[in-house]
Amino acid sequence: MSKHDDVVLRAESVGMVFNQDTPEAVTAIADISFDLQRGEVVAIVGPSGCGKTTLFNVIAGLLEPTRGRINVNGEPVHSATGHVGYMLQKDLLLPWRTVMDNVIVGLQVRNTPRKEAEAKAKVLIEAYGLKGFEDAYPSALSGGMRQRVAFMRTLAFEPDVILLDEPFSALDSQTRLILQSDVLRIIRERSCSVVLVTHDVGEAITMADRIVVITSRPGRVKSVHRVGIDADRRHPLKIRKEPRFTELYDAIWAELGIDLAA
């Protein structure tokens, strides 16, 4: 397989202008290009207001860019229905549905027979720590458990690309590290192709193979860093103890205009 064939997602000169051709026009992102290789995790980081969420929505096919394009497996993202799954900061679980019914909701929308959908969900629920909670409702779950359900819902229909938008930011620090570890393990076990949008540089280094740094608005690609940490990538605390972690952490914050030694 050629390197070109390994590219599952490609952003080419993507730009987004809101209220285009009006006095209120705002350029959120401008000329952003990057690739996502199959089985790779790419993190997008940048200062507040740089257009990370806009870029996420364009990649998800929720917004049509005003210039450039996003391709998934060589097809325009808006034509690749069902090939991109995304998990948001808020879990958006349906409160009237059980854990099982929340996990299979996307499969039901795709008209997957219930027996088949439940069989897929059962494998995920048992493998990733929620066995025994199949019939529980979201109100009975902790924040970390709810996010696990949201992630399993995304995994259930086996998208080619998974988008994670600040998925752990609402959690306390301990739960956040535990869930990072869980999600990393799942991603590595399944060789998922992931774009992670985050404001947390440490999280980006912990979870990603490459990090794309975006400038202040209008967002452009400022740099791309290969993480290159050989520690077991399923364990966030091991990664954070590596000298390379500190080196990257300081370098990226410097690019964002913050001197940590000041």
KOLKOLPA-702874 format. One record per residue (C-alpha): residue number from 1; residue in one letter; x, y, z. Coordinates in nm, 3 decimals. Each point is the difference from the previous one (the first is absolute). Layout:
residues N
  pos  code        u        v        w
  NUM     A        X        Y        Z
...
end
This chain:
residues 262
  pos  code        u        v        w
    1     M    0.000    0.000    0.000
    2     S    0.141    0.341   -0.095
    3     K    0.029    0.292    0.236
    4     H   -0.276    0.172   -0.197
    5     D   -0.230   -0.298    0.061
    6     D    0.070    0.026    0.375
    7     V   -0.157    0.347    0.015
    8     V   -0.350   -0.036    0.141
    9     L   -0.072    0.374    0.036
   10     R    0.150    0.293   -0.188
   11     A   -0.063    0.370    0.060
   12     E    0.107    0.212   -0.295
   13     S    0.028    0.382    0.034
   14     V   -0.315    0.014    0.213
   15     G   -0.139    0.344    0.081
   16     M   -0.322    0.113    0.165
   17     V   -0.146    0.351   -0.015
   18     F   -0.321    0.071    0.187
   19     N   -0.237    0.264   -0.143
   20     Q    0.204    0.004   -0.319
   21     D   -0.051    0.300   -0.231
   22     T   -0.145    0.210    0.282
   23     P    0.153    0.274    0.220
   24     E   -0.022   -0.249    0.291
   25     A    0.218   -0.261   -0.175
   26     V    0.226   -0.193    0.240
   27     T    0.276   -0.233   -0.117
   28     A    0.015   -0.280    0.256
   29     I    0.258   -0.223   -0.170
   30     A    0.219    0.053   -0.305
   31     D    0.199   -0.240   -0.216
   32     I    0.021   -0.299    0.236
   33     S    0.148   -0.318   -0.145
   34     F    0.092   -0.329    0.168
   35     D   -0.036   -0.376   -0.046
   36     L   -0.116   -0.274    0.234
   37     Q    0.156   -0.338   -0.059
   38     R   -0.194   -0.319    0.059
   39     G    0.038   -0.104    0.365
   40     E    0.150    0.336    0.100
   41     V   -0.106    0.255    0.261
   42     V    0.047    0.366   -0.095
   43     A   -0.065    0.271    0.260
   44     I   -0.097    0.357   -0.092
   45     V    0.106    0.264    0.256
   46     G   -0.005    0.378   -0.005
   47     P   -0.088    0.310    0.202
   48     S   -0.358    0.070    0.100
   49     G   -0.202    0.130   -0.295
   50     C    0.239   -0.134   -0.265
   51     G   -0.274   -0.193   -0.181
   52     K    0.051   -0.352    0.141
   53     T   -0.373   -0.059    0.039
   54     T   -0.070    0.140   -0.348
   55     L    0.263   -0.235   -0.144
   56     F   -0.157   -0.290    0.191
   57     N   -0.343    0.082   -0.146
   58     V    0.143    0.019   -0.351
   59     I    0.177   -0.336    0.041
   60     A   -0.322   -0.150    0.139
   61     G   -0.188    0.120   -0.309
   62     L   -0.221    0.228    0.210
   63     L    0.129    0.313   -0.176
   64     E    0.087    0.049   -0.367
   65     P    0.335    0.182   -0.025
   66     T    0.013    0.319   -0.204
   67     R    0.326   -0.121   -0.156
   68     G    0.194   -0.324   -0.020
   69     R   -0.135   -0.345    0.075
   70     I   -0.002   -0.293    0.240
   71     N    0.022   -0.350   -0.148
   72     V   -0.058   -0.329    0.181
   73     N    0.136   -0.302   -0.185
   74     G    0.027    0.221   -0.307
   75     E   -0.365    0.113    0.011
   76     P   -0.133    0.343    0.106
   77     V   -0.099   -0.025    0.365
   78     H   -0.361    0.101   -0.070
   79     S   -0.024   -0.302   -0.233
   80     A    0.162   -0.236    0.252
   81     T   -0.314   -0.042    0.212
   82     G    0.062   -0.229    0.294
   83     H    0.377   -0.002   -0.045
   84     V    0.067    0.267    0.267
   85     G   -0.108   -0.039    0.361
   86     Y    0.041    0.268    0.262
   87     M   -0.003    0.034    0.376
   88     L   -0.065    0.339    0.152
   89     Q    0.092    0.163    0.330
   90     K   -0.355   -0.067    0.120
   91     D   -0.098   -0.365   -0.014
   92     L   -0.352    0.078   -0.132
   93     L   -0.136   -0.332    0.125
   94     L   -0.374   -0.039   -0.033
   95     P   -0.127   -0.004    0.361
   96     W   -0.300   -0.222   -0.076
   97     R    0.218   -0.273   -0.155
   98     T    0.207   -0.259    0.185
   99     V    0.375   -0.044   -0.051
  100     M   -0.069   -0.275   -0.255
  101     D   -0.255    0.212   -0.185
  102     N    0.233    0.302   -0.004
  103     V    0.287   -0.205   -0.142
  104     I   -0.212   -0.140   -0.283
  105     V   -0.184    0.322   -0.091
  106     G    0.227    0.073   -0.298
  107     L   -0.034   -0.356   -0.127
  108     Q   -0.378    0.027    0.024
  109     V    0.006    0.319   -0.206
  110     R    0.185   -0.204   -0.264
  111     N   -0.273   -0.266    0.020
  112     T    0.227   -0.267    0.144
  113     P   -0.218   -0.285    0.133
  114     R   -0.033    0.032    0.378
  115     K    0.144   -0.345    0.072
  116     E    0.311    0.079   -0.204
  117     A    0.031    0.348    0.156
  118     E   -0.027   -0.138    0.353
  119     A    0.261   -0.268   -0.074
  120     K    0.248    0.271   -0.109
  121     A   -0.084    0.215    0.301
  122     K    0.037   -0.291    0.243
  123     V    0.356   -0.062   -0.116
  124     L    0.088    0.367    0.059
  125     I   -0.179    0.024    0.334
  126     E    0.170   -0.310    0.136
  127     A    0.344    0.085   -0.140
  128     Y    0.009    0.356    0.124
  129     G   -0.115   -0.012    0.359
  130     L   -0.378    0.036    0.008
  131     K   -0.113   -0.362    0.027
  132     G   -0.296   -0.010    0.238
  133     F   -0.113    0.351   -0.093
  134     E   -0.177   -0.091   -0.324
  135     D   -0.342    0.087    0.143
  136     A    0.111    0.306    0.198
  137     Y   -0.115    0.349   -0.100
  138     P    0.241    0.293   -0.044
  139     S   -0.117    0.162    0.325
  140     A    0.148   -0.295    0.191
  141     L    0.346    0.032   -0.160
  142     S    0.305    0.205    0.097
  143     G    0.144    0.254   -0.244
  144     G    0.275   -0.240   -0.104
  145     M   -0.245   -0.283   -0.057
  146     R   -0.221    0.226   -0.211
  147     Q    0.297    0.093   -0.219
  148     R    0.084   -0.370   -0.041
  149     V   -0.354   -0.058   -0.124
  150     A    0.031    0.293   -0.241
  151     F    0.329   -0.139   -0.134
  152     M   -0.146   -0.350   -0.041
  153     R   -0.293    0.153   -0.188
  154     T    0.255    0.154   -0.239
  155     L    0.194   -0.326   -0.036
  156     A   -0.310   -0.215   -0.053
  157     F   -0.054    0.091   -0.365
  158     E    0.373   -0.035   -0.080
  159     P    0.073    0.336   -0.167
  160     D    0.315    0.043   -0.208
  161     V    0.087    0.320    0.191
  162     I   -0.082    0.088    0.360
  163     L   -0.009    0.365    0.105
  164     L    0.045    0.083    0.369
  165     D   -0.086    0.357    0.098
  166     E    0.130    0.081    0.351
  167     P   -0.143   -0.335    0.116
  168     F    0.142    0.010    0.354
  169     S   -0.007    0.370    0.085
  170     A   -0.311   -0.020    0.220
  171     L    0.149   -0.271    0.223
  172     D    0.204    0.031    0.319
  173     S    0.375   -0.060   -0.036
  174     Q    0.001   -0.356    0.136
  175     T   -0.293   -0.116   -0.212
  176     R    0.154    0.177   -0.297
  177     L    0.326   -0.198    0.025
  178     I   -0.188   -0.328    0.046
  179     L   -0.220    0.068   -0.302
  180     Q    0.298    0.111   -0.210
  181     S    0.160   -0.334    0.080
  182     D   -0.317   -0.192   -0.089
  183     V   -0.053    0.183   -0.327
  184     L    0.368   -0.031   -0.094
  185     R   -0.017   -0.375    0.058
  186     I   -0.313   -0.031   -0.214
  187     I    0.148    0.216   -0.277
  188     R    0.322   -0.203   -0.009
  189     E   -0.175   -0.338    0.020
  190     R   -0.230    0.087   -0.288
  191     S    0.255    0.202   -0.204
  192     C   -0.249    0.288   -0.017
  193     S    0.070    0.308   -0.212
  194     V   -0.067    0.298    0.225
  195     V    0.002    0.380   -0.013
  196     L    0.009    0.146    0.353
  197     V   -0.085    0.369    0.049
  198     T    0.122    0.123    0.338
  199     H    0.128    0.309    0.183
  200     D    0.205   -0.225    0.233
  201     V    0.356   -0.033   -0.132
  202     G    0.079   -0.281    0.245
  203     E   -0.302   -0.195   -0.119
  204     A    0.104    0.049   -0.362
  205     I    0.350   -0.135    0.066
  206     T   -0.137   -0.289    0.205
  207     M   -0.250   -0.116   -0.259
  208     A    0.132    0.096   -0.342
  209     D    0.258   -0.126   -0.248
  210     R    0.022    0.346   -0.155
  211     I   -0.107    0.344    0.121
  212     V   -0.114    0.279   -0.232
  213     V    0.041    0.346    0.157
  214     I   -0.243    0.265   -0.127
  215     T    0.064    0.376    0.011
  216     S   -0.231    0.263    0.146
  217     R   -0.302    0.088   -0.215
  218     P   -0.014   -0.036   -0.287
  219     G    0.133   -0.345    0.077
  220     R    0.286   -0.127   -0.215
  221     V    0.239   -0.289    0.050
  222     K    0.300    0.138    0.190
  223     S    0.189   -0.326    0.050
  224     V   -0.034   -0.376    0.011
  225     H    0.177   -0.207    0.267
  226     R    0.056   -0.374   -0.002
  227     V   -0.031   -0.115    0.361
  228     G    0.253   -0.283   -0.025
  229     I   -0.034   -0.138    0.355
  230     D    0.086   -0.370    0.027
  231     A   -0.169   -0.061    0.338
  232     D   -0.316   -0.212    0.005
  233     R   -0.241    0.242   -0.166
  234     R   -0.296   -0.149    0.188
  235     H    0.121    0.143    0.332
  236     P   -0.023    0.382    0.033
  237     L    0.211    0.020    0.317
  238     K    0.286   -0.196   -0.159
  239     I   -0.006    0.233   -0.298
  240     R    0.007    0.309    0.223
  241     K    0.319   -0.122    0.171
  242     E    0.194   -0.015   -0.326
  243     P    0.255    0.284   -0.069
  244     R   -0.154    0.040   -0.346
  245     F   -0.333    0.090    0.163
  246     T    0.152    0.300    0.179
  247     E    0.193    0.102   -0.311
  248     L   -0.313    0.002   -0.216
  249     Y   -0.214    0.159    0.271
  250     D    0.234    0.298    0.034
  251     A    0.051    0.036   -0.376
  252     I   -0.371    0.002   -0.083
  253     W   -0.088    0.246    0.277
  254     A    0.279    0.226   -0.128
  255     E   -0.156   -0.015   -0.347
  256     L   -0.331    0.097    0.157
  257     G    0.172    0.307    0.146
  258     I    0.025   -0.112    0.362
  259     D    0.337   -0.014    0.177
  260     L   -0.032   -0.263    0.272
  261     A    0.328    0.113    0.162
  262     A   -0.118    0.357    0.049
end
